[in-house]
Amino acid sequence: MASHDLLQVRTHDLGELLDVVEGAGIEAPPGSDWLNDLSIYAVPMRYDDRLDLEPPDRDAVVRLVDEVGGWAARFS
C-alpha cells in the first residue's frame, strides 16, 4: 500500500485492506478470497484471548503467507 501511496488504514480487518488495494486497481494477492476469513483470528490471537473457534489449518496458512509475501515483494 505504501509503495502505491495509498491511505494507510490501521485495521485487523483483512477484507477492508483488500478493498483498498483492489479499489486502487492493484491485483489482489493470491488467496485473497481466503485471507478475509482469517480476520476473525487477528485480534484474539494477537492479544492471547481464547478462541472459541476451530483453529485454521496451520500448513495452509503458512503456504498462504508465503504466497502473499511473494506477491508483496513485487512492489518493493
PDB file with SEQRES, HELIX, SHEET and CRYST1 records, atoms N, CA, C and O in Angstrom:
SEQRES   1 A   76  MET ALA SER HIS ASP LEU LEU GLN VAL ARG THR HIS ASP          
SEQRES   2 A   76  LEU GLY GLU LEU LEU ASP VAL VAL GLU GLY ALA GLY ILE          
SEQRES   3 A   76  GLU ALA PRO PRO GLY SER ASP TRP LEU ASN ASP LEU SER          
SEQRES   4 A   76  ILE TYR ALA VAL PRO MET ARG TYR ASP ASP ARG LEU ASP          
SEQRES   5 A   76  LEU GLU PRO PRO ASP ARG ASP ALA VAL VAL ARG LEU VAL          
SEQRES   6 A   76  ASP GLU VAL GLY GLY TRP ALA ALA ARG PHE SER                  
HELIX    1 AA1 ALA A    2  HIS A    4  5                                   3    
HELIX    2 AA2 LEU A   14  GLY A   23  1                                  10    
HELIX    3 AA3 SER A   32  LEU A   35  1                                   4    
HELIX    4 AA4 ASN A   36  LEU A   38  5                                   3    
HELIX    5 AA5 SER A   39  ARG A   46  1                                   8    
HELIX    6 AA6 ARG A   58  ALA A   73  1                                  16    
CRYST1    1.000    1.000    1.000  90.00  90.00  90.00 P 1           1          
ATOM      1  N   MET A   1       0.823  -1.178   0.000  1.00  0.00           N  
ATOM      2  CA  MET A   1       0.000   0.000   0.000  1.00  0.00           C  
ATOM      3  C   MET A   1       0.874   1.252   0.000  1.00  0.00           C  
ATOM      4  O   MET A   1       0.590   2.225  -0.699  1.00  0.00           O  
ATOM      5  N   ALA A   2       1.941   1.209   0.795  1.00  0.00           N  
ATOM      6  CA  ALA A   2       2.821   2.377   0.871  1.00  0.00           C  
ATOM      7  C   ALA A   2       3.501   2.646  -0.465  1.00  0.00           C  
ATOM      8  O   ALA A   2       3.679   3.804  -0.846  1.00  0.00           O  
ATOM      9  N   SER A   3       3.885   1.584  -1.186  1.00  0.00           N  
ATOM     10  CA  SER A   3       4.583   1.800  -2.457  1.00  0.00           C  
ATOM     11  C   SER A   3       3.667   2.399  -3.521  1.00  0.00           C  
ATOM     12  O   SER A   3       4.144   2.870  -4.554  1.00  0.00           O  
ATOM     13  N   HIS A   4       2.367   2.385  -3.280  1.00  0.00           N  
ATOM     14  CA  HIS A   4       1.398   2.972  -4.206  1.00  0.00           C  
ATOM     15  C   HIS A   4       0.784   4.253  -3.645  1.00  0.00           C  
ATOM     16  O   HIS A   4      -0.190   4.774  -4.188  1.00  0.00           O  
ATOM     17  N   ASP A   5       1.363   4.755  -2.553  1.00  0.00           N  
ATOM     18  CA  ASP A   5       0.879   5.978  -1.901  1.00  0.00           C  
ATOM     19  C   ASP A   5      -0.595   5.899  -1.539  1.00  0.00           C  
ATOM     20  O   ASP A   5      -1.332   6.874  -1.680  1.00  0.00           O  
ATOM     21  N   LEU A   6      -1.018   4.730  -1.070  1.00  0.00           N  
ATOM     22  CA  LEU A   6      -2.405   4.559  -0.641  1.00  0.00           C  
ATOM     23  C   LEU A   6      -2.557   4.964   0.816  1.00  0.00           C  
ATOM     24  O   LEU A   6      -1.603   4.908   1.592  1.00  0.00           O  
ATOM     25  N   LEU A   7      -3.743   5.364   1.170  1.00  0.00           N  
ATOM     26  CA  LEU A   7      -4.061   5.708   2.551  1.00  0.00           C  
ATOM     27  C   LEU A   7      -3.723   4.537   3.457  1.00  0.00           C  
ATOM     28  O   LEU A   7      -4.141   3.408   3.200  1.00  0.00           O  
ATOM     29  N   GLN A   8      -2.980   4.797   4.503  1.00  0.00           N  
ATOM     30  CA  GLN A   8      -2.615   3.748   5.447  1.00  0.00           C  
ATOM     31  C   GLN A   8      -3.781   3.519   6.412  1.00  0.00           C  
ATOM     32  O   GLN A   8      -4.109   4.382   7.227  1.00  0.00           O  
ATOM     33  N   VAL A   9      -4.386   2.363   6.304  1.00  0.00           N  
ATOM     34  CA  VAL A   9      -5.540   2.011   7.131  1.00  0.00           C  
ATOM     35  C   VAL A   9      -5.050   1.137   8.280  1.00  0.00           C  
ATOM     36  O   VAL A   9      -4.422   0.103   8.055  1.00  0.00           O  
ATOM     37  N   ARG A  10      -5.334   1.549   9.496  1.00  0.00           N  
ATOM     38  CA  ARG A  10      -4.944   0.751  10.663  1.00  0.00           C  
ATOM     39  C   ARG A  10      -6.133  -0.120  11.066  1.00  0.00           C  
ATOM     40  O   ARG A  10      -7.090   0.346  11.684  1.00  0.00           O  
ATOM     41  N   THR A  11      -6.042  -1.386  10.701  1.00  0.00           N  
ATOM     42  CA  THR A  11      -7.138  -2.304  10.987  1.00  0.00           C  
ATOM     43  C   THR A  11      -6.628  -3.736  11.000  1.00  0.00           C  
ATOM     44  O   THR A  11      -5.606  -4.053  10.391  1.00  0.00           O  
ATOM     45  N   HIS A  12      -7.346  -4.584  11.695  1.00  0.00           N  
ATOM     46  CA  HIS A  12      -7.068  -6.024  11.665  1.00  0.00           C  
ATOM     47  C   HIS A  12      -7.936  -6.699  10.601  1.00  0.00           C  
ATOM     48  O   HIS A  12      -7.808  -7.901  10.369  1.00  0.00           O  
ATOM     49  N   ASP A  13      -8.807  -5.942   9.964  1.00  0.00           N  
ATOM     50  CA  ASP A  13      -9.763  -6.491   9.007  1.00  0.00           C  
ATOM     51  C   ASP A  13      -9.099  -6.623   7.631  1.00  0.00           C  
ATOM     52  O   ASP A  13      -8.943  -5.640   6.906  1.00  0.00           O  
ATOM     53  N   LEU A  14      -8.713  -7.852   7.290  1.00  0.00           N  
ATOM     54  CA  LEU A  14      -8.031  -8.077   6.015  1.00  0.00           C  
ATOM     55  C   LEU A  14      -8.931  -7.769   4.823  1.00  0.00           C  
ATOM     56  O   LEU A  14      -8.447  -7.343   3.775  1.00  0.00           O  
ATOM     57  N   GLY A  15     -10.229  -7.981   4.978  1.00  0.00           N  
ATOM     58  CA  GLY A  15     -11.173  -7.660   3.907  1.00  0.00           C  
ATOM     59  C   GLY A  15     -11.169  -6.173   3.592  1.00  0.00           C  
ATOM     60  O   GLY A  15     -11.230  -5.781   2.426  1.00  0.00           O  
ATOM     61  N   GLU A  16     -11.098  -5.352   4.622  1.00  0.00           N  
ATOM     62  CA  GLU A  16     -11.054  -3.903   4.413  1.00  0.00           C  
ATOM     63  C   GLU A  16      -9.777  -3.504   3.684  1.00  0.00           C  
ATOM     64  O   GLU A  16      -9.807  -2.657   2.791  1.00  0.00           O  
ATOM     65  N   LEU A  17      -8.665  -4.108   4.061  1.00  0.00           N  
ATOM     66  CA  LEU A  17      -7.395  -3.814   3.384  1.00  0.00           C  
ATOM     67  C   LEU A  17      -7.427  -4.271   1.933  1.00  0.00           C  
ATOM     68  O   LEU A  17      -6.918  -3.578   1.053  1.00  0.00           O  
ATOM     69  N   LEU A  18      -8.020  -5.430   1.678  1.00  0.00           N  
ATOM     70  CA  LEU A  18      -8.152  -5.913   0.303  1.00  0.00           C  
ATOM     71  C   LEU A  18      -9.010  -4.964  -0.530  1.00  0.00           C  
ATOM     72  O   LEU A  18      -8.717  -4.727  -1.702  1.00  0.00           O  
ATOM     73  N   ASP A  19     -10.063  -4.425   0.069  1.00  0.00           N  
ATOM     74  CA  ASP A  19     -10.914  -3.472  -0.643  1.00  0.00           C  
ATOM     75  C   ASP A  19     -10.120  -2.237  -1.069  1.00  0.00           C  
ATOM     76  O   ASP A  19     -10.300  -1.732  -2.177  1.00  0.00           O  
ATOM     77  N   VAL A  20      -9.244  -1.755  -0.190  1.00  0.00           N  
ATOM     78  CA  VAL A  20      -8.419  -0.583  -0.523  1.00  0.00           C  
ATOM     79  C   VAL A  20      -7.487  -0.913  -1.685  1.00  0.00           C  
ATOM     80  O   VAL A  20      -7.358  -0.130  -2.626  1.00  0.00           O  
ATOM     81  N   VAL A  21      -6.842  -2.070  -1.615  1.00  0.00           N  
ATOM     82  CA  VAL A  21      -5.910  -2.481  -2.667  1.00  0.00           C  
ATOM     83  C   VAL A  21      -6.631  -2.639  -4.002  1.00  0.00           C  
ATOM     84  O   VAL A  21      -6.192  -2.103  -5.020  1.00  0.00           O  
ATOM     85  N   GLU A  22      -7.734  -3.374  -3.991  1.00  0.00           N  
ATOM     86  CA  GLU A  22      -8.473  -3.602  -5.236  1.00  0.00           C  
ATOM     87  C   GLU A  22      -9.093  -2.321  -5.760  1.00  0.00           C  
ATOM     88  O   GLU A  22      -9.174  -2.125  -6.973  1.00  0.00           O  
ATOM     89  N   GLY A  23      -9.538  -1.434  -4.856  1.00  0.00           N  
ATOM     90  CA  GLY A  23     -10.109  -0.151  -5.265  1.00  0.00           C  
ATOM     91  C   GLY A  23      -9.097   0.741  -5.966  1.00  0.00           C  
ATOM     92  O   GLY A  23      -9.467   1.621  -6.743  1.00  0.00           O  
ATOM     93  N   ALA A  24      -7.821   0.511  -5.689  1.00  0.00           N  
ATOM     94  CA  ALA A  24      -6.754   1.283  -6.331  1.00  0.00           C  
ATOM     95  C   ALA A  24      -6.309   0.638  -7.638  1.00  0.00           C  
ATOM     96  O   ALA A  24      -5.376   1.112  -8.286  1.00  0.00           O  
ATOM     97  N   GLY A  25      -6.984  -0.448  -8.021  1.00  0.00           N  
ATOM     98  CA  GLY A  25      -6.645  -1.106  -9.270  1.00  0.00           C  
ATOM     99  C   GLY A  25      -5.437  -2.022  -9.184  1.00  0.00           C  
ATOM    100  O   GLY A  25      -4.857  -2.394 -10.204  1.00  0.00           O  
ATOM    101  N   ILE A  26      -5.061  -2.383  -7.969  1.00  0.00           N  
ATOM    102  CA  ILE A  26      -3.920  -3.278  -7.768  1.00  0.00           C  
ATOM    103  C   ILE A  26      -4.449  -4.711  -7.734  1.00  0.00           C  
ATOM    104  O   ILE A  26      -5.464  -5.004  -7.103  1.00  0.00           O  
ATOM    105  N   GLU A  27      -3.739  -5.584  -8.422  1.00  0.00           N  
ATOM    106  CA  GLU A  27      -4.114  -7.001  -8.430  1.00  0.00           C  
ATOM    107  C   GLU A  27      -4.151  -7.536  -6.999  1.00  0.00           C  
ATOM    108  O   GLU A  27      -3.224  -7.309  -6.221  1.00  0.00           O  
ATOM    109  N   ALA A  28      -5.217  -8.239  -6.659  1.00  0.00           N  
ATOM    110  CA  ALA A  28      -5.342  -8.824  -5.321  1.00  0.00           C  
ATOM    111  C   ALA A  28      -4.295  -9.913  -5.136  1.00  0.00           C  
ATOM    112  O   ALA A  28      -3.893 -10.566  -6.098  1.00  0.00           O  
ATOM    113  N   PRO A  29      -3.857 -10.105  -3.898  1.00  0.00           N  
ATOM    114  CA  PRO A  29      -2.854 -11.152  -3.656  1.00  0.00           C  
ATOM    115  C   PRO A  29      -3.445 -12.537  -3.826  1.00  0.00           C  
ATOM    116  O   PRO A  29      -4.665 -12.703  -3.813  1.00  0.00           O  
ATOM    117  N   PRO A  30      -2.577 -13.542  -3.988  1.00  0.00           N  
ATOM    118  CA  PRO A  30      -3.070 -14.913  -4.087  1.00  0.00           C  
ATOM    119  C   PRO A  30      -3.838 -15.277  -2.822  1.00  0.00           C  
ATOM    120  O   PRO A  30      -3.466 -14.867  -1.723  1.00  0.00           O  
ATOM    121  N   GLY A  31      -4.888 -16.031  -2.979  1.00  0.00           N  
ATOM    122  CA  GLY A  31      -5.670 -16.479  -1.832  1.00  0.00           C  
ATOM    123  C   GLY A  31      -6.498 -15.395  -1.184  1.00  0.00           C  
ATOM    124  O   GLY A  31      -6.940 -15.554  -0.046  1.00  0.00           O  
ATOM    125  N   SER A  32      -6.718 -14.292  -1.885  1.00  0.00           N  
ATOM    126  CA  SER A  32      -7.431 -13.174  -1.260  1.00  0.00           C  
ATOM    127  C   SER A  32      -8.838 -13.558  -0.814  1.00  0.00           C  
ATOM    128  O   SER A  32      -9.369 -12.983   0.136  1.00  0.00           O  
ATOM    129  N   ASP A  33      -9.442 -14.525  -1.497  1.00  0.00           N  
ATOM    130  CA  ASP A  33     -10.770 -14.968  -1.076  1.00  0.00           C  
ATOM    131  C   ASP A  33     -10.718 -15.644   0.297  1.00  0.00           C  
ATOM    132  O   ASP A  33     -11.708 -15.638   1.028  1.00  0.00           O  
ATOM    133  N   TRP A  34      -9.577 -16.222   0.648  1.00  0.00           N  
ATOM    134  CA  TRP A  34      -9.432 -16.901   1.925  1.00  0.00           C  
ATOM    135  C   TRP A  34      -8.819 -15.988   2.989  1.00  0.00           C  
ATOM    136  O   TRP A  34      -9.038 -16.196   4.182  1.00  0.00           O  
ATOM    137  N   LEU A  35      -8.055 -14.983   2.564  1.00  0.00           N  
ATOM    138  CA  LEU A  35      -7.436 -14.068   3.517  1.00  0.00           C  
ATOM    139  C   LEU A  35      -8.470 -13.402   4.419  1.00  0.00           C  
ATOM    140  O   LEU A  35      -8.257 -13.280   5.625  1.00  0.00           O  
ATOM    141  N   ASN A  36      -9.576 -12.976   3.846  1.00  0.00           N  
ATOM    142  CA  ASN A  36     -10.603 -12.306   4.622  1.00  0.00           C  
ATOM    143  C   ASN A  36     -11.128 -13.204   5.741  1.00  0.00           C  
ATOM    144  O   ASN A  36     -11.466 -12.720   6.821  1.00  0.00           O  
ATOM    145  N   ASP A  37     -11.195 -14.508   5.484  1.00  0.00           N  
ATOM    146  CA  ASP A  37     -11.674 -15.440   6.507  1.00  0.00           C  
ATOM    147  C   ASP A  37     -10.748 -15.494   7.713  1.00  0.00           C  
ATOM    148  O   ASP A  37     -11.178 -15.890   8.796  1.00  0.00           O  
ATOM    149  N   LEU A  38      -9.501 -15.110   7.555  1.00  0.00           N  
ATOM    150  CA  LEU A  38      -8.555 -15.146   8.664  1.00  0.00           C  
ATOM    151  C   LEU A  38      -8.714 -13.968   9.624  1.00  0.00           C  
ATOM    152  O   LEU A  38      -8.147 -13.988  10.717  1.00  0.00           O  
ATOM    153  N   SER A  39      -9.471 -12.948   9.237  1.00  0.00           N  
ATOM    154  CA  SER A  39      -9.650 -11.769  10.086  1.00  0.00           C  
ATOM    155  C   SER A  39     -10.238 -12.115  11.443  1.00  0.00           C  
ATOM    156  O   SER A  39      -9.943 -11.445  12.432  1.00  0.00           O  
ATOM    157  N   ILE A  40     -11.062 -13.145  11.504  1.00  0.00           N  
ATOM    158  CA  ILE A  40     -11.697 -13.492  12.786  1.00  0.00           C  
ATOM    159  C   ILE A  40     -10.678 -13.957  13.823  1.00  0.00           C  
ATOM    160  O   ILE A  40     -10.979 -13.985  15.016  1.00  0.00           O  
ATOM    161  N   TYR A  41      -9.477 -14.320  13.379  1.00  0.00           N  
ATOM    162  CA  TYR A  41      -8.440 -14.769  14.299  1.00  0.00           C  
ATOM    163  C   TYR A  41      -7.503 -13.645  14.730  1.00  0.00           C  
ATOM    164  O   TYR A  41      -6.775 -13.799  15.711  1.00  0.00           O  
ATOM    165  N   ALA A  42      -7.506 -12.531  14.026  1.00  0.00           N  
ATOM    166  CA  ALA A  42      -6.491 -11.498  14.207  1.00  0.00           C  
ATOM    167  C   ALA A  42      -6.438 -10.938  15.622  1.00  0.00           C  
ATOM    168  O   ALA A  42      -5.384 -10.997  16.256  1.00  0.00           O  
ATOM    169  N   VAL A  43      -7.507 -10.413  16.121  1.00  0.00           N  
ATOM    170  CA  VAL A  43      -7.474  -9.765  17.433  1.00  0.00           C  
ATOM    171  C   VAL A  43      -7.333 -10.783  18.561  1.00  0.00           C  
ATOM    172  O   VAL A  43      -6.469 -10.605  19.419  1.00  0.00           O  
ATOM    173  N   PRO A  44      -8.141 -11.840  18.601  1.00  0.00           N  
ATOM    174  CA  PRO A  44      -7.971 -12.792  19.708  1.00  0.00           C  
ATOM    175  C   PRO A  44      -6.574 -13.400  19.772  1.00  0.00           C  
ATOM    176  O   PRO A  44      -6.024 -13.549  20.863  1.00  0.00           O  
ATOM    177  N   MET A  45      -5.993 -13.751  18.642  1.00  0.00           N  
ATOM    178  CA  MET A  45      -4.664 -14.360  18.664  1.00  0.00           C  
ATOM    179  C   MET A  45      -3.590 -13.337  18.978  1.00  0.00           C  
ATOM    180  O   MET A  45      -2.581 -13.670  19.600  1.00  0.00           O  
ATOM    181  N   ARG A  46      -3.789 -12.114  18.563  1.00  0.00           N  
ATOM    182  CA  ARG A  46      -2.809 -11.056  18.830  1.00  0.00           C  
ATOM    183  C   ARG A  46      -2.715 -10.774  20.320  1.00  0.00           C  
ATOM    184  O   ARG A  46      -1.629 -10.510  20.837  1.00  0.00           O  
ATOM    185  N   TYR A  47      -3.823 -10.827  20.998  1.00  0.00           N  
ATOM    186  CA  TYR A  47      -3.861 -10.473  22.407  1.00  0.00           C  
ATOM    187  C   TYR A  47      -4.047 -11.686  23.312  1.00  0.00           C  
ATOM    188  O   TYR A  47      -4.452 -11.548  24.466  1.00  0.00           O  
ATOM    189  N   ASP A  48      -3.751 -12.881  22.786  1.00  0.00           N  
ATOM    190  CA  ASP A  48      -3.776 -14.122  23.556  1.00  0.00           C  
ATOM    191  C   ASP A  48      -5.125 -14.449  24.189  1.00  0.00           C  
ATOM    192  O   ASP A  48      -5.184 -15.180  25.178  1.00  0.00           O  
ATOM    193  N   ASP A  49      -6.200 -13.919  23.631  1.00  0.00           N  
ATOM    194  CA  ASP A  49      -7.525 -14.309  24.112  1.00  0.00           C  
ATOM    195  C   ASP A  49      -7.806 -15.733  23.652  1.00  0.00           C  
ATOM    196  O   ASP A  49      -7.268 -16.191  22.645  1.00  0.00           O  
ATOM    197  N   ARG A  50      -8.631 -16.403  24.381  1.00  0.00           N  
ATOM    198  CA  ARG A  50      -9.010 -17.754  23.996  1.00  0.00           C  
ATOM    199  C   ARG A  50      -9.963 -17.680  22.811  1.00  0.00           C  
ATOM    200  O   ARG A  50     -10.841 -16.821  22.743  1.00  0.00           O  
ATOM    201  N   LEU A  51      -9.767 -18.585  21.903  1.00  0.00           N  
ATOM    202  CA  LEU A  51     -10.639 -18.662  20.743  1.00  0.00           C  
ATOM    203  C   LEU A  51     -11.681 -19.747  20.954  1.00  0.00           C  
ATOM    204  O   LEU A  51     -11.362 -20.845  21.410  1.00  0.00           O  
ATOM    205  N   ASP A  52     -12.905 -19.441  20.625  1.00  0.00           N  
ATOM    206  CA  ASP A  52     -13.957 -20.450  20.632  1.00  0.00           C  
ATOM    207  C   ASP A  52     -14.172 -20.942  19.210  1.00  0.00           C  
ATOM    208  O   ASP A  52     -15.271 -21.358  18.844  1.00  0.00           O  
ATOM    209  N   LEU A  53     -13.122 -20.891  18.421  1.00  0.00           N  
ATOM    210  CA  LEU A  53     -13.195 -21.258  17.015  1.00  0.00           C  
ATOM    211  C   LEU A  53     -12.262 -22.417  16.740  1.00  0.00           C  
ATOM    212  O   LEU A  53     -11.287 -22.636  17.460  1.00  0.00           O  
ATOM    213  N   GLU A  54     -12.570 -23.151  15.697  1.00  0.00           N  
ATOM    214  CA  GLU A  54     -11.654 -24.183  15.223  1.00  0.00           C  
ATOM    215  C   GLU A  54     -10.424 -23.475  14.665  1.00  0.00           C  
ATOM    216  O   GLU A  54     -10.565 -22.579  13.833  1.00  0.00           O  
ATOM    217  N   PRO A  55      -9.219 -23.852  15.098  1.00  0.00           N  
ATOM    218  CA  PRO A  55      -8.038 -23.172  14.550  1.00  0.00           C  
ATOM    219  C   PRO A  55      -7.884 -23.464  13.063  1.00  0.00           C  
ATOM    220  O   PRO A  55      -8.282 -24.528  12.589  1.00  0.00           O  
ATOM    221  N   PRO A  56      -7.308 -22.519  12.333  1.00  0.00           N  
ATOM    222  CA  PRO A  56      -7.115 -22.741  10.895  1.00  0.00           C  
ATOM    223  C   PRO A  56      -6.048 -23.818  10.670  1.00  0.00           C  
ATOM    224  O   PRO A  56      -5.271 -24.132  11.571  1.00  0.00           O  
ATOM    225  N   ASP A  57      -6.023 -24.363   9.486  1.00  0.00           N  
ATOM    226  CA  ASP A  57      -5.015 -25.343   9.093  1.00  0.00           C  
ATOM    227  C   ASP A  57      -3.672 -24.623   9.020  1.00  0.00           C  
ATOM    228  O   ASP A  57      -3.447 -23.804   8.130  1.00  0.00           O  
ATOM    229  N   ARG A  58      -2.789 -24.931   9.955  1.00  0.00           N  
ATOM    230  CA  ARG A  58      -1.510 -24.223  10.073  1.00  0.00           C  
ATOM    231  C   ARG A  58      -0.689 -24.296   8.787  1.00  0.00           C  
ATOM    232  O   ARG A  58      -0.159 -23.280   8.339  1.00  0.00           O  
ATOM    233  N   ASP A  59      -0.577 -25.470   8.192  1.00  0.00           N  
ATOM    234  CA  ASP A  59       0.214 -25.610   6.970  1.00  0.00           C  
ATOM    235  C   ASP A  59      -0.361 -24.774   5.830  1.00  0.00           C  
ATOM    236  O   ASP A  59       0.384 -24.168   5.059  1.00  0.00           O  
ATOM    237  N   ALA A  60      -1.686 -24.744   5.727  1.00  0.00           N  
ATOM    238  CA  ALA A  60      -2.327 -23.947   4.675  1.00  0.00           C  
ATOM    239  C   ALA A  60      -2.083 -22.461   4.898  1.00  0.00           C  
ATOM    240  O   ALA A  60      -1.856 -21.719   3.942  1.00  0.00           O  
ATOM    241  N   VAL A  61      -2.127 -22.026   6.144  1.00  0.00           N  
ATOM    242  CA  VAL A  61      -1.890 -20.614   6.445  1.00  0.00           C  
ATOM    243  C   VAL A  61      -0.435 -20.246   6.139  1.00  0.00           C  
ATOM    244  O   VAL A  61      -0.173 -19.176   5.591  1.00  0.00           O  
ATOM    245  N   VAL A  62       0.504 -21.116   6.485  1.00  0.00           N  
ATOM    246  CA  VAL A  62       1.916 -20.849   6.196  1.00  0.00           C  
ATOM    247  C   VAL A  62       2.137 -20.731   4.687  1.00  0.00           C  
ATOM    248  O   VAL A  62       2.857 -19.840   4.236  1.00  0.00           O  
ATOM    249  N   ARG A  63       1.521 -21.623   3.905  1.00  0.00           N  
ATOM    250  CA  ARG A  63       1.647 -21.544   2.440  1.00  0.00           C  
ATOM    251  C   ARG A  63       1.057 -20.229   1.927  1.00  0.00           C  
ATOM    252  O   ARG A  63       1.644 -19.570   1.069  1.00  0.00           O  
ATOM    253  N   LEU A  64      -0.100 -19.856   2.458  1.00  0.00           N  
ATOM    254  CA  LEU A  64      -0.748 -18.620   2.034  1.00  0.00           C  
ATOM    255  C   LEU A  64       0.127 -17.410   2.354  1.00  0.00           C  
ATOM    256  O   LEU A  64       0.282 -16.516   1.522  1.00  0.00           O  
ATOM    257  N   VAL A  65       0.694 -17.380   3.547  1.00  0.00           N  
ATOM    258  CA  VAL A  65       1.562 -16.268   3.930  1.00  0.00           C  
ATOM    259  C   VAL A  65       2.774 -16.192   2.999  1.00  0.00           C  
ATOM    260  O   VAL A  65       3.182 -15.100   2.603  1.00  0.00           O  
ATOM    261  N   ASP A  66       3.346 -17.333   2.650  1.00  0.00           N  
ATOM    262  CA  ASP A  66       4.469 -17.344   1.709  1.00  0.00           C  
ATOM    263  C   ASP A  66       4.053 -16.783   0.346  1.00  0.00           C  
ATOM    264  O   ASP A  66       4.793 -16.005  -0.257  1.00  0.00           O  
ATOM    265  N   GLU A  67       2.881 -17.173  -0.133  1.00  0.00           N  
ATOM    266  CA  GLU A  67       2.397 -16.686  -1.429  1.00  0.00           C  
ATOM    267  C   GLU A  67       2.140 -15.184  -1.396  1.00  0.00           C  
ATOM    268  O   GLU A  67       2.503 -14.464  -2.327  1.00  0.00           O  
ATOM    269  N   VAL A  68       1.520 -14.720  -0.332  1.00  0.00           N  
ATOM    270  CA  VAL A  68       1.233 -13.286  -0.214  1.00  0.00           C  
ATOM    271  C   VAL A  68       2.538 -12.504  -0.067  1.00  0.00           C  
ATOM    272  O   VAL A  68       2.665 -11.404  -0.603  1.00  0.00           O  
ATOM    273  N   GLY A  69       3.508 -13.068   0.659  1.00  0.00           N  
ATOM    274  CA  GLY A  69       4.815 -12.422   0.775  1.00  0.00           C  
ATOM    275  C   GLY A  69       5.490 -12.268  -0.574  1.00  0.00           C  
ATOM    276  O   GLY A  69       6.089 -11.230  -0.854  1.00  0.00           O  
ATOM    277  N   GLY A  70       5.398 -13.301  -1.420  1.00  0.00           N  
ATOM    278  CA  GLY A  70       5.950 -13.215  -2.772  1.00  0.00           C  
ATOM    279  C   GLY A  70       5.246 -12.161  -3.597  1.00  0.00           C  
ATOM    280  O   GLY A  70       5.879 -11.428  -4.356  1.00  0.00           O  
ATOM    281  N   TRP A  71       3.926 -12.085  -3.446  1.00  0.00           N  
ATOM    282  CA  TRP A  71       3.127 -11.072  -4.145  1.00  0.00           C  
ATOM    283  C   TRP A  71       3.568  -9.678  -3.707  1.00  0.00           C  
ATOM    284  O   TRP A  71       3.782  -8.797  -4.540  1.00  0.00           O  
ATOM    285  N   ALA A  72       3.703  -9.484  -2.397  1.00  0.00           N  
ATOM    286  CA  ALA A  72       4.056  -8.150  -1.865  1.00  0.00           C  
ATOM    287  C   ALA A  72       5.481  -7.749  -2.261  1.00  0.00           C  
ATOM    288  O   ALA A  72       5.759  -6.568  -2.466  1.00  0.00           O  
ATOM    289  N   ALA A  73       6.379  -8.728  -2.368  1.00  0.00           N  
ATOM    290  CA  ALA A  73       7.767  -8.425  -2.714  1.00  0.00           C  
ATOM    291  C   ALA A  73       7.892  -7.802  -4.102  1.00  0.00           C  
ATOM    292  O   ALA A  73       8.861  -7.099  -4.386  1.00  0.00           O  
ATOM    293  N   ARG A  74       6.922  -8.058  -4.951  1.00  0.00           N  
ATOM    294  CA  ARG A  74       6.969  -7.472  -6.307  1.00  0.00           C  
ATOM    295  C   ARG A  74       6.839  -5.954  -6.268  1.00  0.00           C  
ATOM    296  O   ARG A  74       7.197  -5.283  -7.236  1.00  0.00           O  
ATOM    297  N   PHE A  75       6.332  -5.401  -5.165  1.00  0.00           N  
ATOM    298  CA  PHE A  75       6.075  -3.969  -5.076  1.00  0.00           C  
ATOM    299  C   PHE A  75       7.164  -3.218  -4.326  1.00  0.00           C  
ATOM    300  O   PHE A  75       7.088  -1.999  -4.172  1.00  0.00           O  
ATOM    301  N   SER A  76       8.165  -3.934  -3.865  1.00  0.00           N  
ATOM    302  CA  SER A  76       9.203  -3.238  -3.074  1.00  0.00           C  
ATOM    303  C   SER A  76      10.397  -2.872  -3.918  1.00  0.00           C  
ATOM    304  O   SER A  76      11.354  -2.286  -3.412  1.00  0.00           O  
TER     305      SER A  76                                                      
END                                                                             
